[in-house]
Amino acid sequence: MSGFVTFKSIAEAHRIARAHQGPQKELHGARLALAPMPHDIVWQNISKEPAEIRSRNVFGFVFIGVICFFYTVPVRVKVVFADFSF
């Protein structure tokens, strides 16, 4: 279960968040966190299914890994051949 609270000012929200840091008995085990700034949210991802977002993340990591591999291997081979003295 979750809830959402708004405050009149950002300063007031930060003051309340600082006052309730850590495990507090009056929070009954609830976790208090400040909301992210609107420009930190990827709004296009809100309408997507979690599985689609996860698959895009996996594809991105695999793609970067393949690029790193194909850039690292030729440089490694070049370094090995550069060490030979003919």
PDB file of N, CA, C and O in Angstrom:
ATOM      1  N   MET A   1       0.847  -1.160   0.000  1.00  0.00           N
ATOM      2  CA  MET A   1       0.000   0.000   0.000  1.00  0.00           C
ATOM      3  C   MET A   1       0.902   1.235   0.000  1.00  0.00           C
ATOM      4  O   MET A   1       1.972   1.236   0.608  1.00  0.00           O
ATOM      5  N   SER A   2       0.466   2.258  -0.672  1.00  0.00           N
ATOM      6  CA  SER A   2       1.257   3.480  -0.732  1.00  0.00           C
ATOM      7  C   SER A   2       0.331   4.684  -0.612  1.00  0.00           C
ATOM      8  O   SER A   2      -0.887   4.584  -0.758  1.00  0.00           O
ATOM      9  N   GLY A   3       0.949   5.807  -0.345  1.00  0.00           N
ATOM     10  CA  GLY A   3       0.196   7.041  -0.219  1.00  0.00           C
ATOM     11  C   GLY A   3       0.984   8.186  -0.807  1.00  0.00           C
ATOM     12  O   GLY A   3       2.170   8.052  -1.109  1.00  0.00           O
ATOM     13  N   PHE A   4       0.319   9.307  -0.966  1.00  0.00           N
ATOM     14  CA  PHE A   4       0.951  10.466  -1.571  1.00  0.00           C
ATOM     15  C   PHE A   4       0.538  11.693  -0.776  1.00  0.00           C
ATOM     16  O   PHE A   4      -0.648  11.910  -0.526  1.00  0.00           O
ATOM     17  N   VAL A   5       1.517  12.491  -0.382  1.00  0.00           N
ATOM     18  CA  VAL A   5       1.247  13.693   0.405  1.00  0.00           C
ATOM     19  C   VAL A   5       1.879  14.879  -0.300  1.00  0.00           C
ATOM     20  O   VAL A   5       3.010  14.788  -0.778  1.00  0.00           O
ATOM     21  N   THR A   6       1.164  15.988  -0.368  1.00  0.00           N
ATOM     22  CA  THR A   6       1.730  17.207  -0.945  1.00  0.00           C
ATOM     23  C   THR A   6       1.886  18.252   0.154  1.00  0.00           C
ATOM     24  O   THR A   6       1.144  18.266   1.136  1.00  0.00           O
ATOM     25  N   PHE A   7       2.862  19.117  -0.038  1.00  0.00           N
ATOM     26  CA  PHE A   7       3.128  20.194   0.899  1.00  0.00           C
ATOM     27  C   PHE A   7       3.060  21.520   0.159  1.00  0.00           C
ATOM     28  O   PHE A   7       3.138  21.566  -1.069  1.00  0.00           O
ATOM     29  N   LYS A   8       2.916  22.596   0.920  1.00  0.00           N
ATOM     30  CA  LYS A   8       2.813  23.922   0.306  1.00  0.00           C
ATOM     31  C   LYS A   8       4.129  24.370  -0.306  1.00  0.00           C
ATOM     32  O   LYS A   8       4.136  25.134  -1.271  1.00  0.00           O
ATOM     33  N   SER A   9       5.248  23.899   0.248  1.00  0.00           N
ATOM     34  CA  SER A   9       6.545  24.324  -0.276  1.00  0.00           C
ATOM     35  C   SER A   9       7.521  23.150  -0.248  1.00  0.00           C
ATOM     36  O   SER A   9       7.349  22.195   0.509  1.00  0.00           O
ATOM     37  N   ILE A  10       8.529  23.244  -1.078  1.00  0.00           N
ATOM     38  CA  ILE A  10       9.573  22.213  -1.122  1.00  0.00           C
ATOM     39  C   ILE A  10      10.338  22.193   0.193  1.00  0.00           C
ATOM     40  O   ILE A  10      10.718  21.130   0.683  1.00  0.00           O
ATOM     41  N   ALA A  11      10.563  23.381   0.764  1.00  0.00           N
ATOM     42  CA  ALA A  11      11.300  23.463   2.030  1.00  0.00           C
ATOM     43  C   ALA A  11      10.568  22.712   3.142  1.00  0.00           C
ATOM     44  O   ALA A  11      11.195  22.036   3.958  1.00  0.00           O
ATOM     45  N   GLU A  12       9.251  22.832   3.171  1.00  0.00           N
ATOM     46  CA  GLU A  12       8.475  22.127   4.188  1.00  0.00           C
ATOM     47  C   GLU A  12       8.553  20.613   3.994  1.00  0.00           C
ATOM     48  O   GLU A  12       8.669  19.865   4.964  1.00  0.00           O
ATOM     49  N   ALA A  13       8.490  20.170   2.755  1.00  0.00           N
ATOM     50  CA  ALA A  13       8.600  18.737   2.466  1.00  0.00           C
ATOM     51  C   ALA A  13       9.963  18.199   2.901  1.00  0.00           C
ATOM     52  O   ALA A  13      10.044  17.114   3.477  1.00  0.00           O
ATOM     53  N   HIS A  14      11.024  18.942   2.632  1.00  0.00           N
ATOM     54  CA  HIS A  14      12.359  18.509   3.041  1.00  0.00           C
ATOM     55  C   HIS A  14      12.483  18.494   4.562  1.00  0.00           C
ATOM     56  O   HIS A  14      13.116  17.601   5.126  1.00  0.00           O
ATOM     57  N   ARG A  15      11.880  19.483   5.228  1.00  0.00           N
ATOM     58  CA  ARG A  15      11.949  19.533   6.686  1.00  0.00           C
ATOM     59  C   ARG A  15      11.252  18.310   7.292  1.00  0.00           C
ATOM     60  O   ARG A  15      11.786  17.699   8.217  1.00  0.00           O
ATOM     61  N   ILE A  16      10.095  17.952   6.796  1.00  0.00           N
ATOM     62  CA  ILE A  16       9.363  16.787   7.294  1.00  0.00           C
ATOM     63  C   ILE A  16      10.143  15.505   6.991  1.00  0.00           C
ATOM     64  O   ILE A  16      10.234  14.621   7.843  1.00  0.00           O
ATOM     65  N   ALA A  17      10.703  15.401   5.793  1.00  0.00           N
ATOM     66  CA  ALA A  17      11.465  14.200   5.426  1.00  0.00           C
ATOM     67  C   ALA A  17      12.684  14.031   6.323  1.00  0.00           C
ATOM     68  O   ALA A  17      12.995  12.916   6.742  1.00  0.00           O
ATOM     69  N   ARG A  18      13.384  15.136   6.623  1.00  0.00           N
ATOM     70  CA  ARG A  18      14.547  15.049   7.517  1.00  0.00           C
ATOM     71  C   ARG A  18      14.132  14.675   8.934  1.00  0.00           C
ATOM     72  O   ARG A  18      14.847  13.947   9.622  1.00  0.00           O
ATOM     73  N   ALA A  19      12.985  15.167   9.368  1.00  0.00           N
ATOM     74  CA  ALA A  19      12.520  14.878  10.726  1.00  0.00           C
ATOM     75  C   ALA A  19      12.118  13.417  10.892  1.00  0.00           C
ATOM     76  O   ALA A  19      12.146  12.895  12.007  1.00  0.00           O
ATOM     77  N   HIS A  20      11.747  12.754   9.813  1.00  0.00           N
ATOM     78  CA  HIS A  20      11.289  11.364   9.894  1.00  0.00           C
ATOM     79  C   HIS A  20      12.239  10.386   9.230  1.00  0.00           C
ATOM     80  O   HIS A  20      11.801   9.345   8.741  1.00  0.00           O
ATOM     81  N   GLN A  21      13.516  10.688   9.198  1.00  0.00           N
ATOM     82  CA  GLN A  21      14.483   9.751   8.623  1.00  0.00           C
ATOM     83  C   GLN A  21      14.687   8.576   9.580  1.00  0.00           C
ATOM     84  O   GLN A  21      14.588   8.719  10.799  1.00  0.00           O
ATOM     85  N   GLY A  22      14.972   7.416   8.996  1.00  0.00           N
ATOM     86  CA  GLY A  22      15.254   6.237   9.800  1.00  0.00           C
ATOM     87  C   GLY A  22      13.979   5.564  10.274  1.00  0.00           C
ATOM     88  O   GLY A  22      12.879   6.069  10.048  1.00  0.00           O
ATOM     89  N   PRO A  23      14.131   4.416  10.937  1.00  0.00           N
ATOM     90  CA  PRO A  23      12.951   3.692  11.412  1.00  0.00           C
ATOM     91  C   PRO A  23      12.300   4.435  12.580  1.00  0.00           C
ATOM     92  O   PRO A  23      12.925   4.604  13.628  1.00  0.00           O
ATOM     93  N   GLN A  24      11.089   4.867  12.415  1.00  0.00           N
ATOM     94  CA  GLN A  24      10.359   5.611  13.441  1.00  0.00           C
ATOM     95  C   GLN A  24       9.102   4.827  13.813  1.00  0.00           C
ATOM     96  O   GLN A  24       8.410   4.295  12.945  1.00  0.00           O
ATOM     97  N   LYS A  25       8.822   4.765  15.093  1.00  0.00           N
ATOM     98  CA  LYS A  25       7.656   4.005  15.538  1.00  0.00           C
ATOM     99  C   LYS A  25       6.349   4.628  15.050  1.00  0.00           C
ATOM    100  O   LYS A  25       5.394   3.909  14.756  1.00  0.00           O
ATOM    101  N   GLU A  26       6.296   5.964  14.961  1.00  0.00           N
ATOM    102  CA  GLU A  26       5.036   6.590  14.549  1.00  0.00           C
ATOM    103  C   GLU A  26       4.728   6.379  13.067  1.00  0.00           C
ATOM    104  O   GLU A  26       3.607   6.631  12.625  1.00  0.00           O
ATOM    105  N   LEU A  27       5.726   5.914  12.291  1.00  0.00           N
ATOM    106  CA  LEU A  27       5.477   5.622  10.875  1.00  0.00           C
ATOM    107  C   LEU A  27       4.960   4.201  10.674  1.00  0.00           C
ATOM    108  O   LEU A  27       4.535   3.855   9.572  1.00  0.00           O
ATOM    109  N   HIS A  28       4.987   3.377  11.712  1.00  0.00           N
ATOM    110  CA  HIS A  28       4.487   1.997  11.672  1.00  0.00           C
ATOM    111  C   HIS A  28       5.110   1.192  10.525  1.00  0.00           C
ATOM    112  O   HIS A  28       4.413   0.454   9.828  1.00  0.00           O
ATOM    113  N   GLY A  29       6.408   1.338  10.337  1.00  0.00           N
ATOM    114  CA  GLY A  29       7.119   0.583   9.317  1.00  0.00           C
ATOM    115  C   GLY A  29       7.045   1.181   7.923  1.00  0.00           C
ATOM    116  O   GLY A  29       7.588   0.610   6.977  1.00  0.00           O
ATOM    117  N   ALA A  30       6.384   2.314   7.782  1.00  0.00           N
ATOM    118  CA  ALA A  30       6.270   2.934   6.456  1.00  0.00           C
ATOM    119  C   ALA A  30       7.612   3.529   6.038  1.00  0.00           C
ATOM    120  O   ALA A  30       8.439   3.882   6.879  1.00  0.00           O
ATOM    121  N   ARG A  31       7.808   3.631   4.745  1.00  0.00           N
ATOM    122  CA  ARG A  31       9.037   4.215   4.203  1.00  0.00           C
ATOM    123  C   ARG A  31       8.696   5.582   3.646  1.00  0.00           C
ATOM    124  O   ARG A  31       7.781   5.727   2.835  1.00  0.00           O
ATOM    125  N   LEU A  32       9.441   6.581   4.090  1.00  0.00           N
ATOM    126  CA  LEU A  32       9.202   7.950   3.668  1.00  0.00           C
ATOM    127  C   LEU A  32      10.259   8.341   2.636  1.00  0.00           C
ATOM    128  O   LEU A  32      11.455   8.200   2.894  1.00  0.00           O
ATOM    129  N   ALA A  33       9.837   8.824   1.490  1.00  0.00           N
ATOM    130  CA  ALA A  33      10.772   9.241   0.437  1.00  0.00           C
ATOM    131  C   ALA A  33      10.206  10.448  -0.287  1.00  0.00           C
ATOM    132  O   ALA A  33       8.998  10.563  -0.489  1.00  0.00           O
ATOM    133  N   LEU A  34      11.102  11.345  -0.673  1.00  0.00           N
ATOM    134  CA  LEU A  34      10.688  12.496  -1.463  1.00  0.00           C
ATOM    135  C   LEU A  34      10.414  12.056  -2.897  1.00  0.00           C
ATOM    136  O   LEU A  34      11.072  11.155  -3.417  1.00  0.00           O
ATOM    137  N   ALA A  35       9.457  12.687  -3.515  1.00  0.00           N
ATOM    138  CA  ALA A  35       9.131  12.374  -4.908  1.00  0.00           C
ATOM    139  C   ALA A  35      10.232  12.893  -5.821  1.00  0.00           C
ATOM    140  O   ALA A  35      10.858  13.908  -5.516  1.00  0.00           O
ATOM    141  N   PRO A  36      10.479  12.205  -6.945  1.00  0.00           N
ATOM    142  CA  PRO A  36      11.472  12.719  -7.886  1.00  0.00           C
ATOM    143  C   PRO A  36      10.973  13.993  -8.559  1.00  0.00           C
ATOM    144  O   PRO A  36       9.770  14.243  -8.647  1.00  0.00           O
ATOM    145  N   MET A  37      11.913  14.779  -9.025  1.00  0.00           N
ATOM    146  CA  MET A  37      11.549  15.999  -9.759  1.00  0.00           C
ATOM    147  C   MET A  37      10.918  15.583 -11.091  1.00  0.00           C
ATOM    148  O   MET A  37      11.303  14.557 -11.653  1.00  0.00           O
ATOM    149  N   PRO A  38       9.963  16.352 -11.605  1.00  0.00           N
ATOM    150  CA  PRO A  38       9.291  15.974 -12.855  1.00  0.00           C
ATOM    151  C   PRO A  38      10.235  15.780 -14.037  1.00  0.00           C
ATOM    152  O   PRO A  38       9.962  14.948 -14.902  1.00  0.00           O
ATOM    153  N   HIS A  39      11.341  16.527 -14.098  1.00  0.00           N
ATOM    154  CA  HIS A  39      12.260  16.362 -15.229  1.00  0.00           C
ATOM    155  C   HIS A  39      13.127  15.113 -15.075  1.00  0.00           C
ATOM    156  O   HIS A  39      13.835  14.745 -16.013  1.00  0.00           O
ATOM    157  N   ASP A  40      13.089  14.441 -13.899  1.00  0.00           N
ATOM    158  CA  ASP A  40      13.838  13.201 -13.696  1.00  0.00           C
ATOM    159  C   ASP A  40      13.025  11.969 -14.076  1.00  0.00           C
ATOM    160  O   ASP A  40      13.560  10.860 -14.086  1.00  0.00           O
ATOM    161  N   ILE A  41      11.773  12.138 -14.383  1.00  0.00           N
ATOM    162  CA  ILE A  41      10.894  11.020 -14.726  1.00  0.00           C
ATOM    163  C   ILE A  41      10.896  10.840 -16.240  1.00  0.00           C
ATOM    164  O   ILE A  41      10.773  11.810 -16.988  1.00  0.00           O
ATOM    165  N   VAL A  42      11.035   9.598 -16.685  1.00  0.00           N
ATOM    166  CA  VAL A  42      10.942   9.291 -18.117  1.00  0.00           C
ATOM    167  C   VAL A  42       9.457   9.061 -18.407  1.00  0.00           C
ATOM    168  O   VAL A  42       8.949   7.951 -18.247  1.00  0.00           O
ATOM    169  N   TRP A  43       8.774  10.113 -18.830  1.00  0.00           N
ATOM    170  CA  TRP A  43       7.327  10.070 -18.980  1.00  0.00           C
ATOM    171  C   TRP A  43       6.885   9.073 -20.050  1.00  0.00           C
ATOM    172  O   TRP A  43       5.782   8.534 -19.963  1.00  0.00           O
ATOM    173  N   GLN A  44       7.719   8.819 -21.053  1.00  0.00           N
ATOM    174  CA  GLN A  44       7.351   7.871 -22.109  1.00  0.00           C
ATOM    175  C   GLN A  44       7.237   6.451 -21.559  1.00  0.00           C
ATOM    176  O   GLN A  44       6.506   5.632 -22.116  1.00  0.00           O
ATOM    177  N   ASN A  45       7.958   6.146 -20.460  1.00  0.00           N
ATOM    178  CA  ASN A  45       7.934   4.796 -19.908  1.00  0.00           C
ATOM    179  C   ASN A  45       6.713   4.516 -19.039  1.00  0.00           C
ATOM    180  O   ASN A  45       6.470   3.362 -18.684  1.00  0.00           O
ATOM    181  N   ILE A  46       5.953   5.526 -18.693  1.00  0.00           N
ATOM    182  CA  ILE A  46       4.821   5.319 -17.791  1.00  0.00           C
ATOM    183  C   ILE A  46       3.751   4.457 -18.444  1.00  0.00           C
ATOM    184  O   ILE A  46       3.117   3.650 -17.764  1.00  0.00           O
ATOM    185  N   SER A  47       3.538   4.606 -19.726  1.00  0.00           N
ATOM    186  CA  SER A  47       2.491   3.835 -20.400  1.00  0.00           C
ATOM    187  C   SER A  47       2.976   2.471 -20.880  1.00  0.00           C
ATOM    188  O   SER A  47       2.182   1.703 -21.424  1.00  0.00           O
ATOM    189  N   LYS A  48       4.246   2.149 -20.696  1.00  0.00           N
ATOM    190  CA  LYS A  48       4.781   0.862 -21.165  1.00  0.00           C
ATOM    191  C   LYS A  48       4.699  -0.191 -20.067  1.00  0.00           C
ATOM    192  O   LYS A  48       4.740   0.112 -18.875  1.00  0.00           O
ATOM    193  N   GLU A  49       4.584  -1.420 -20.506  1.00  0.00           N
ATOM    194  CA  GLU A  49       4.558  -2.545 -19.580  1.00  0.00           C
ATOM    195  C   GLU A  49       5.950  -2.750 -18.987  1.00  0.00           C
ATOM    196  O   GLU A  49       6.947  -2.488 -19.660  1.00  0.00           O
ATOM    197  N   PRO A  50       6.037  -3.212 -17.740  1.00  0.00           N
ATOM    198  CA  PRO A  50       7.351  -3.464 -17.128  1.00  0.00           C
ATOM    199  C   PRO A  50       8.204  -4.457 -17.916  1.00  0.00           C
ATOM    200  O   PRO A  50       9.427  -4.320 -17.964  1.00  0.00           O
ATOM    201  N   ALA A  51       7.566  -5.457 -18.534  1.00  0.00           N
ATOM    202  CA  ALA A  51       8.318  -6.434 -19.322  1.00  0.00           C
ATOM    203  C   ALA A  51       8.970  -5.774 -20.532  1.00  0.00           C
ATOM    204  O   ALA A  51      10.094  -6.124 -20.894  1.00  0.00           O
ATOM    205  N   GLU A  52       8.286  -4.833 -21.154  1.00  0.00           N
ATOM    206  CA  GLU A  52       8.861  -4.134 -22.307  1.00  0.00           C
ATOM    207  C   GLU A  52      10.043  -3.270 -21.885  1.00  0.00           C
ATOM    208  O   GLU A  52      11.063  -3.230 -22.573  1.00  0.00           O
ATOM    209  N   ILE A  53       9.909  -2.587 -20.766  1.00  0.00           N
ATOM    210  CA  ILE A  53      11.011  -1.761 -20.269  1.00  0.00           C
ATOM    211  C   ILE A  53      12.207  -2.639 -19.925  1.00  0.00           C
ATOM    212  O   ILE A  53      13.344  -2.293 -20.246  1.00  0.00           O
ATOM    213  N   ARG A  54      11.957  -3.777 -19.271  1.00  0.00           N
ATOM    214  CA  ARG A  54      13.024  -4.700 -18.909  1.00  0.00           C
ATOM    215  C   ARG A  54      13.729  -5.243 -20.156  1.00  0.00           C
ATOM    216  O   ARG A  54      14.956  -5.332 -20.188  1.00  0.00           O
ATOM    217  N   SER A  55      12.948  -5.609 -21.187  1.00  0.00           N
ATOM    218  CA  SER A  55      13.564  -6.154 -22.402  1.00  0.00           C
ATOM    219  C   SER A  55      14.383  -5.091 -23.127  1.00  0.00           C
ATOM    220  O   SER A  55      15.420  -5.409 -23.710  1.00  0.00           O
ATOM    221  N   ARG A  56      13.945  -3.854 -23.104  1.00  0.00           N
ATOM    222  CA  ARG A  56      14.726  -2.775 -23.712  1.00  0.00           C
ATOM    223  C   ARG A  56      16.028  -2.554 -22.948  1.00  0.00           C
ATOM    224  O   ARG A  56      17.071  -2.305 -23.553  1.00  0.00           O
ATOM    225  N   ASN A  57      15.968  -2.644 -21.623  1.00  0.00           N
ATOM    226  CA  ASN A  57      17.189  -2.504 -20.822  1.00  0.00           C
ATOM    227  C   ASN A  57      18.176  -3.620 -21.128  1.00  0.00           C
ATOM    228  O   ASN A  57      19.369  -3.369 -21.298  1.00  0.00           O
ATOM    229  N   VAL A  58      17.682  -4.850 -21.198  1.00  0.00           N
ATOM    230  CA  VAL A  58      18.556  -5.992 -21.501  1.00  0.00           C
ATOM    231  C   VAL A  58      19.159  -5.828 -22.891  1.00  0.00           C
ATOM    232  O   VAL A  58      20.358  -6.042 -23.073  1.00  0.00           O
ATOM    233  N   PHE A  59      18.348  -5.452 -23.868  1.00  0.00           N
ATOM    234  CA  PHE A  59      18.864  -5.236 -25.222  1.00  0.00           C
ATOM    235  C   PHE A  59      19.946  -4.165 -25.229  1.00  0.00           C
ATOM    236  O   PHE A  59      20.967  -4.320 -25.899  1.00  0.00           O
ATOM    237  N   GLY A  60      19.734  -3.085 -24.493  1.00  0.00           N
ATOM    238  CA  GLY A  60      20.723  -2.009 -24.424  1.00  0.00           C
ATOM    239  C   GLY A  60      22.039  -2.483 -23.832  1.00  0.00           C
ATOM    240  O   GLY A  60      23.107  -2.160 -24.353  1.00  0.00           O
ATOM    241  N   PHE A  61      21.973  -3.250 -22.743  1.00  0.00           N
ATOM    242  CA  PHE A  61      23.192  -3.761 -22.127  1.00  0.00           C
ATOM    243  C   PHE A  61      23.931  -4.727 -23.061  1.00  0.00           C
ATOM    244  O   PHE A  61      25.157  -4.682 -23.171  1.00  0.00           O
ATOM    245  N   VAL A  62      23.173  -5.597 -23.729  1.00  0.00           N
ATOM    246  CA  VAL A  62      23.801  -6.540 -24.673  1.00  0.00           C
ATOM    247  C   VAL A  62      24.427  -5.773 -25.832  1.00  0.00           C
ATOM    248  O   VAL A  62      25.541  -6.090 -26.249  1.00  0.00           O
ATOM    249  N   PHE A  63      23.740  -4.784 -26.350  1.00  0.00           N
ATOM    250  CA  PHE A  63      24.254  -3.984 -27.469  1.00  0.00           C
ATOM    251  C   PHE A  63      25.559  -3.281 -27.079  1.00  0.00           C
ATOM    252  O   PHE A  63      26.530  -3.307 -27.835  1.00  0.00           O
ATOM    253  N   ILE A  64      25.580  -2.659 -25.907  1.00  0.00           N
ATOM    254  CA  ILE A  64      26.802  -1.993 -25.440  1.00  0.00           C
ATOM    255  C   ILE A  64      27.918  -3.018 -25.231  1.00  0.00           C
ATOM    256  O   ILE A  64      29.077  -2.745 -25.545  1.00  0.00           O
ATOM    257  N   GLY A  65      27.577  -4.188 -24.705  1.00  0.00           N
ATOM    258  CA  GLY A  65      28.579  -5.244 -24.515  1.00  0.00           C
ATOM    259  C   GLY A  65      29.194  -5.695 -25.827  1.00  0.00           C
ATOM    260  O   GLY A  65      30.407  -5.880 -25.918  1.00  0.00           O
ATOM    261  N   VAL A  66      28.351  -5.874 -26.856  1.00  0.00           N
ATOM    262  CA  VAL A  66      28.858  -6.291 -28.175  1.00  0.00           C
ATOM    263  C   VAL A  66      29.751  -5.207 -28.763  1.00  0.00           C
ATOM    264  O   VAL A  66      30.810  -5.511 -29.312  1.00  0.00           O
ATOM    265  N   ILE A  67      29.342  -3.957 -28.655  1.00  0.00           N
ATOM    266  CA  ILE A  67      30.176  -2.858 -29.166  1.00  0.00           C
ATOM    267  C   ILE A  67      31.517  -2.829 -28.443  1.00  0.00           C
ATOM    268  O   ILE A  67      32.562  -2.695 -29.079  1.00  0.00           O
ATOM    269  N   CYS A  68      31.494  -2.951 -27.129  1.00  0.00           N
ATOM    270  CA  CYS A  68      32.753  -2.957 -26.363  1.00  0.00           C
ATOM    271  C   CYS A  68      33.640  -4.119 -26.784  1.00  0.00           C
ATOM    272  O   CYS A  68      34.852  -3.960 -26.928  1.00  0.00           O
ATOM    273  N   PHE A  69      33.032  -5.295 -26.983  1.00  0.00           N
ATOM    274  CA  PHE A  69      33.814  -6.467 -27.386  1.00  0.00           C
ATOM    275  C   PHE A  69      34.475  -6.222 -28.744  1.00  0.00           C
ATOM    276  O   PHE A  69      35.671  -6.470 -28.900  1.00  0.00           O
ATOM    277  N   PHE A  70      33.717  -5.741 -29.719  1.00  0.00           N
ATOM    278  CA  PHE A  70      34.274  -5.560 -31.059  1.00  0.00           C
ATOM    279  C   PHE A  70      35.237  -4.384 -31.156  1.00  0.00           C
ATOM    280  O   PHE A  70      36.007  -4.307 -32.114  1.00  0.00           O
ATOM    281  N   TYR A  71      35.218  -3.469 -30.195  1.00  0.00           N
ATOM    282  CA  TYR A  71      36.228  -2.414 -30.169  1.00  0.00           C
ATOM    283  C   TYR A  71      37.445  -2.832 -29.367  1.00  0.00           C
ATOM    284  O   TYR A  71      38.552  -2.366 -29.637  1.00  0.00           O
ATOM    285  N   THR A  72      37.261  -3.705 -28.382  1.00  0.00           N
ATOM    286  CA  THR A  72      38.371  -4.116 -27.526  1.00  0.00           C
ATOM    287  C   THR A  72      39.260  -5.144 -28.212  1.00  0.00           C
ATOM    288  O   THR A  72      40.484  -5.055 -28.106  1.00  0.00           O
ATOM    289  N   VAL A  73      38.685  -6.109 -28.907  1.00  0.00           N
ATOM    290  CA  VAL A  73      39.472  -7.181 -29.523  1.00  0.00           C
ATOM    291  C   VAL A  73      40.464  -6.644 -30.558  1.00  0.00           C
ATOM    292  O   VAL A  73      41.629  -7.038 -30.501  1.00  0.00           O
ATOM    293  N   PRO A  74      40.088  -5.779 -31.495  1.00  0.00           N
ATOM    294  CA  PRO A  74      41.087  -5.285 -32.449  1.00  0.00           C
ATOM    295  C   PRO A  74      42.206  -4.480 -31.772  1.00  0.00           C
ATOM    296  O   PRO A  74      43.364  -4.562 -32.182  1.00  0.00           O
ATOM    297  N   VAL A  75      41.869  -3.728 -30.768  1.00  0.00           N
ATOM    298  CA  VAL A  75      42.905  -2.971 -30.061  1.00  0.00           C
ATOM    299  C   VAL A  75      43.844  -3.921 -29.347  1.00  0.00           C
ATOM    300  O   VAL A  75      45.056  -3.703 -29.340  1.00  0.00           O
ATOM    301  N   ARG A  76      43.310  -4.963 -28.749  1.00  0.00           N
ATOM    302  CA  ARG A  76      44.129  -5.963 -28.053  1.00  0.00           C
ATOM    303  C   ARG A  76      45.084  -6.657 -29.036  1.00  0.00           C
ATOM    304  O   ARG A  76      46.265  -6.838 -28.739  1.00  0.00           O
ATOM    305  N   VAL A  77      44.566  -7.040 -30.197  1.00  0.00           N
ATOM    306  CA  VAL A  77      45.401  -7.687 -31.219  1.00  0.00           C
ATOM    307  C   VAL A  77      46.497  -6.731 -31.667  1.00  0.00           C
ATOM    308  O   VAL A  77      47.644  -7.145 -31.835  1.00  0.00           O
ATOM    309  N   LYS A  78      46.171  -5.485 -31.858  1.00  0.00           N
ATOM    310  CA  LYS A  78      47.157  -4.494 -32.281  1.00  0.00           C
ATOM    311  C   LYS A  78      48.247  -4.320 -31.221  1.00  0.00           C
ATOM    312  O   LYS A  78      49.423  -4.181 -31.558  1.00  0.00           O
ATOM    313  N   VAL A  79      47.866  -4.328 -29.959  1.00  0.00           N
ATOM    314  CA  VAL A  79      48.850  -4.204 -28.875  1.00  0.00           C
ATOM    315  C   VAL A  79      49.766  -5.412 -28.856  1.00  0.00           C
ATOM    316  O   VAL A  79      50.972  -5.269 -28.653  1.00  0.00           O
ATOM    317  N   VAL A  80      49.214  -6.601 -29.064  1.00  0.00           N
ATOM    318  CA  VAL A  80      50.040  -7.815 -29.069  1.00  0.00           C
ATOM    319  C   VAL A  80      51.041  -7.759 -30.210  1.00  0.00           C
ATOM    320  O   VAL A  80      52.216  -8.069 -30.012  1.00  0.00           O
ATOM    321  N   PHE A  81      50.599  -7.369 -31.409  1.00  0.00           N
ATOM    322  CA  PHE A  81      51.521  -7.287 -32.540  1.00  0.00           C
ATOM    323  C   PHE A  81      52.499  -6.135 -32.406  1.00  0.00           C
ATOM    324  O   PHE A  81      53.598  -6.203 -32.955  1.00  0.00           O
ATOM    325  N   ALA A  82      52.137  -5.092 -31.701  1.00  0.00           N
ATOM    326  CA  ALA A  82      53.051  -3.967 -31.507  1.00  0.00           C
ATOM    327  C   ALA A  82      54.203  -4.329 -30.576  1.00  0.00           C
ATOM    328  O   ALA A  82      55.262  -3.704 -30.628  1.00  0.00           O
ATOM    329  N   ASP A  83      54.004  -5.327 -29.731  1.00  0.00           N
ATOM    330  CA  ASP A  83      55.058  -5.742 -28.796  1.00  0.00           C
ATOM    331  C   ASP A  83      56.118  -6.607 -29.461  1.00  0.00           C
ATOM    332  O   ASP A  83      57.210  -6.769 -28.916  1.00  0.00           O
ATOM    333  N   PHE A  84      55.815  -7.165 -30.630  1.00  0.00           N
ATOM    334  CA  PHE A  84      56.823  -7.971 -31.326  1.00  0.00           C
ATOM    335  C   PHE A  84      57.924  -7.088 -31.890  1.00  0.00           C
ATOM    336  O   PHE A  84      57.651  -6.039 -32.475  1.00  0.00           O
ATOM    337  N   SER A  85      59.131  -7.501 -31.719  1.00  0.00           N
ATOM    338  CA  SER A  85      60.243  -6.760 -32.340  1.00  0.00           C
ATOM    339  C   SER A  85      60.734  -7.600 -33.527  1.00  0.00           C
ATOM    340  O   SER A  85      61.216  -8.719 -33.350  1.00  0.00           O
ATOM    341  N   PHE A  86      60.607  -7.059 -34.704  1.00  0.00           N
ATOM    342  CA  PHE A  86      60.990  -7.796 -35.910  1.00  0.00           C
ATOM    343  C   PHE A  86      62.415  -7.544 -36.253  1.00  0.00           C
ATOM    344  O   PHE A  86      62.917  -8.082 -37.240  1.00  0.00           O
TER     345      PHE A  86
END
